[in-house]
């Protein structure tokens, strides 16, 4: 009997030591984990590579079934054992927030959204822009065009300056400064790309739009882009009327030839690429034909005829 008892003690000790070693074994993580309060904890943890292991489940049960884990986004980067990983999720450390910059949004749009979500003070964001050093042109401290459209996961404790630097670092990943020796040329392309970003709804039309704008510049014509006028109104107008085209602003490309003085939005890579690789066309005009697509034409007559045809079709449907 004593031998059996001694054997059980040895067996339990051995199992405990083995489990202890396994609990201390570190795994490498590099992911953003969302603990969603609207989902079961099992669903949120499913993305972890060891979430289905018996060891993980046993330890989670030991730690009150995971009821102390806090909801939110966590940047899990580094080597952690199960105990350390669960401790991070329980403590709320490395907690992140999710923030998305929409294609074609402006710096003002982005900062307004950050302020509305209590991610910092407006004055601190604008002060940070005065302090940030950047390799591309920022005339008069204008960072329009450089907040790259993307979904970001940022530390809850990040300062206003750190948040903005995160956006700018992403821009530099997409457009490394060493790839663009002529920074002023790049800036002019960025300005045009921002117009294309606001005008195009489908990707394949971006090079076509670039060709239209280049052709108009070559012929010393006004760019006549509604988006540049709407920028003056902070994109608050759902439709641009003829009276709006009279607004006095260097951004009004109906009254000023050439490109506006700075970008009118934050464009994506594909919009910038379109400015470097425009389609080869003789198009000088484009107008929406519904569904996000546009009708491209070489002459003003074609342009007007198409619009008149659209009006007739609308009248028939009434």
C-alpha positions in Angstrom: 0.0 0.0 0.0 2.8 2.3 0.9 4.5 1.6 -2.4 1.3 2.5 -4.3 1.0 5.7 -2.3 4.6 6.6 -3.0 4.2 5.8 -6.7 1.1 8.1 -6.9 3.1 10.9 -5.2 5.9 10.5 -7.6 3.5 10.4 -10.6 1.6 13.5 -9.5 4.9 15.3 -8.9 6.2 14.3 -12.3 3.0 15.5 -14.0 3.1 18.8 -12.1 6.7 19.4 -13.1 5.9 18.5 -16.7 2.9 20.8 -16.7 5.0 23.5 -15.1 7.6 23.3 -17.8 5.0 23.5 -20.5 3.3 26.5 -18.8 6.7 28.3 -18.8 7.4 27.4 -22.5 7.4 30.6 -24.5 5.8 31.0 -28.0 6.4 33.7 -30.5 3.5 36.0 -31.2 3.0 38.8 -33.8 -0.6 39.7 -34.1 -3.3 42.1 -33.0 -5.9 40.3 -30.9 -9.4 41.6 -30.5 -11.3 40.6 -27.3 -14.9 41.4 -28.5 -17.4 41.8 -25.7 -20.1 40.8 -28.1 -18.5 37.4 -28.8 -17.7 34.4 -26.6 -14.2 34.4 -25.2 -13.5 31.2 -27.1 -14.3 33.0 -30.4 -12.1 35.9 -29.6 -9.1 33.7 -28.6 -9.5 31.4 -31.5 -6.9 33.3 -33.6 -4.2 32.3 -31.0 -2.1 29.4 -32.3 -2.4 27.4 -29.1 -6.0 28.3 -28.2 -7.2 24.7 -28.8 -4.5 23.0 -26.8 -5.5 21.2 -23.6 -2.8 23.1 -21.7 -4.2 26.5 -22.7 -7.8 25.5 -21.8 -6.7 24.1 -18.4 -4.8 27.3 -17.5 -7.7 29.5 -18.7 -10.0 27.5 -16.4 -7.6 27.8 -13.6 -7.6 31.6 -14.1 -11.3 32.0 -13.3 -12.3 30.8 -16.8 -11.0 34.0 -18.4 -13.6 36.2 -16.7 -10.9 38.8 -15.8 -9.8 39.3 -19.4 -10.7 42.8 -20.6 -12.3 43.6 -23.9 -10.3 45.6 -26.5 -7.5 45.3 -29.0 -4.1 43.9 -28.0 -0.9 44.1 -29.8 0.8 40.7 -29.0 4.4 41.0 -30.2 7.2 39.0 -28.7 7.8 35.7 -26.8 5.3 34.8 -24.1 4.3 31.8 -22.2 0.6 31.0 -21.4 0.8 32.6 -18.0 2.3 35.8 -19.4 -0.2 36.0 -22.2 -3.2 35.7 -20.0 -1.8 38.2 -17.6 -1.5 40.8 -20.4 -5.2 40.2 -21.4 -6.3 40.5 -17.7 -4.3 43.6 -17.0 -5.3 45.5 -20.1 -1.6 46.2 -20.9 -0.8 46.7 -24.5 -4.4 47.4 -25.1 -5.0 49.0 -28.5 -7.7 50.9 -30.3 -8.8 50.4 -33.9 -8.8 53.4 -36.2 -9.6 53.5 -39.9 -8.6 56.3 -42.3 -11.0 56.2 -45.2 -9.7 56.7 -48.7 -10.1 60.3 -49.8 -10.6 61.7 -46.3 -8.8 64.9 -45.3 -6.5 65.7 -42.5 -9.3 67.6 -40.9 -11.7 64.6 -41.3 -9.1 62.4 -39.5 -8.4 64.7 -36.6 -12.2 65.4 -36.2 -12.7 61.7 -35.9 -9.8 61.2 -33.5 -11.2 64.0 -31.3 -14.8 62.7 -31.4 -13.5 59.3 -30.3 -11.6 60.9 -27.4 -8.2 60.0 -28.7 -6.7 63.4 -27.9 -7.2 67.1 -28.0 -7.6 69.0 -31.3 -5.0 71.6 -30.4 -2.5 68.9 -29.4 -2.9 67.2 -32.8 -2.3 70.4 -34.7 0.6 71.3 -32.4 2.2 67.9 -33.1 2.1 68.6 -36.8 4.3 71.6 -36.2 6.8 69.5 -34.4 7.0 66.5 -36.8 9.9 66.3 -39.3 8.9 64.8 -42.6 11.1 64.1 -45.8 8.4 65.2 -48.3 7.2 68.7 -48.9 4.8 70.1 -46.3 4.2 73.7 -47.4 3.3 76.0 -44.5 3.0 72.8 -42.3 0.3 71.3 -44.6 0.3 67.5 -44.2 -2.7 66.9 -46.5 -2.1 63.8 -48.5 0.2 62.0 -46.1 -2.2 60.3 -43.7 -2.3 57.0 -45.5 -5.8 55.3 -45.7 -5.5 52.2 -43.7 -6.9 50.5 -40.6 -4.5 51.0 -37.6 -4.2 49.5 -34.2 -2.7 52.0 -31.8 -1.9 51.9 -28.1 -4.7 53.3 -25.9 -2.0 55.3 -24.1 -0.5 56.8 -27.3 0.1 60.6 -27.4 -1.4 62.7 -30.1 2.0 63.1 -31.8 2.6 59.3 -31.7 -0.8 58.7 -33.4 -0.1 61.1 -36.2 3.5 59.7 -36.6 1.9 56.2 -37.0 -0.1 57.4 -40.0 3.0 59.1 -41.5 5.2 56.0 -41.0 2.7 54.0 -42.9 2.9 56.5 -45.8 6.7 56.2 -45.8 6.3 52.4 -46.0 4.2 52.8 -49.1 6.3 55.5 -50.6 9.9 55.1 -49.3 11.7 58.5 -49.6 14.8 56.8 -51.3 12.5 55.7 -54.2 11.6 59.3 -55.1 14.6 61.5 -55.5 12.6 64.4 -56.9 10.4 65.2 -53.9 8.8 68.2 -55.6 7.8 66.1 -58.6 6.4 63.5 -56.2 4.4 66.2 -54.4 2.8 67.3 -57.7 1.9 63.7 -58.4 0.4 63.4 -54.9 -1.8 66.5 -55.5 -3.1 65.0 -58.7 -3.5 61.6 -57.1 -5.7 63.2 -54.4 -8.0 64.6 -57.0 -8.3 61.2 -58.7 -9.0 59.6 -55.3 -12.0 61.9 -54.9 -13.2 61.6 -58.4 -12.8 57.8 -59.1 -15.1 55.2 -57.7 -13.7 52.2 -59.6 -10.0 51.3 -59.7 -9.7 50.8 -63.4 -10.7 54.3 -64.2 -7.9 55.9 -62.3 -5.3 55.8 -65.1 -8.0 57.1 -67.5 -8.7 60.0 -65.2 -5.0 60.7 -65.0 -4.8 60.9 -68.7 -7.7 63.3 -68.9 -6.1 65.7 -66.4 -2.6 65.5 -68.1 -4.2 66.1 -71.5 -6.0 69.2 -70.1 -2.9 70.6 -68.6 -1.0 70.0 -71.8 -3.7 72.0 -73.7 -3.6 74.8 -71.1 -7.2 74.0 -70.1 -8.8 74.3 -66.6 -8.8 70.9 -64.8 -12.4 71.7 -63.9 -12.6 69.0 -61.1 -15.7 69.3 -58.9 -13.7 67.6 -56.1 -11.4 70.6 -55.8 -14.3 72.9 -55.4 -16.0 70.7 -52.8 -12.7 70.6 -50.9 -13.2 74.3 -50.3 -16.5 73.4 -48.6 -15.0 70.6 -46.6 -16.9 68.1 -48.8 -20.1 69.0 -47.1 -21.9 69.5 -50.4 -23.6 66.4 -51.9 -23.7 68.1 -55.3 -21.8 71.0 -56.8 -23.9 73.7 -58.5 -22.9 76.3 -61.0 -22.9 79.0 -58.3 -20.4 77.0 -56.2 -18.0 77.1 -59.1 -17.6 80.8 -58.5 -16.0 80.4 -55.1 -12.8 82.4 -54.8 -10.1 79.9 -53.8 -6.8 78.7 -55.2 -8.3 75.2 -55.0 -11.0 76.1 -57.5 -9.8 74.5 -60.7 -12.6 76.0 -62.6 -11.1 79.4 -62.1 -7.4 78.6 -61.7 -5.4 76.6 -64.3 -3.0 73.9 -63.3 -3.0 71.9 -60.1 -4.2 73.3 -56.7 -1.5 74.3 -54.3 -1.7 71.1 -52.2 -3.5 67.7 -52.1 -7.2 67.8 -51.4 -7.4 64.4 -49.7 -5.3 61.4 -48.6 -4.9 59.1 -51.6 -4.1 55.4 -51.9 -1.2 53.8 -53.7 -3.2 53.0 -56.8 -4.1 56.7 -57.2 -0.5 57.7 -57.0 0.5 54.9 -59.4 -2.1 56.2 -61.9 -0.3 59.6 -62.0 3.0 57.9 -62.8 1.4 55.5 -65.3 -1.5 57.2 -66.9 -3.5 55.6 -69.7 -2.6 56.8 -73.2 -5.7 58.5 -74.5 -7.0 61.6 -76.2 -9.8 62.0 -73.6 -10.4 65.5 -72.3 -13.7 65.0 -70.5 -15.5 62.6 -68.2 -18.9 62.6 -66.5 -20.6 60.1 -64.3 -22.9 57.6 -65.9 -24.1 55.9 -62.7 -23.0 53.0 -60.7 -19.7 54.7 -60.0 -18.5 54.6 -63.6 -17.8 57.5 -65.9 -18.2 58.3 -69.6 -14.9 59.5 -71.2 -14.9 61.6 -74.3 -12.5 63.4 -76.6 -14.7 66.4 -77.5 -16.9 68.8 -75.7 -19.7 67.9 -78.1 -19.5 64.2 -77.1 -19.5 65.2 -73.5 -22.6 67.4 -73.8 -24.4 64.9 -76.1 -24.0 62.2 -73.5 -25.4 64.3 -70.7 -28.3 65.3 -72.9 -29.0 61.7 -73.6 -28.9 60.9 -69.9 -31.5 63.7 -69.3 -33.8 62.3 -72.0 -33.6 58.8 -70.5 -34.4 60.2 -67.0 -37.5 62.0 -68.5 -38.7 58.8 -70.1 -38.6 57.0 -66.7 -40.7 59.6 -65.0 
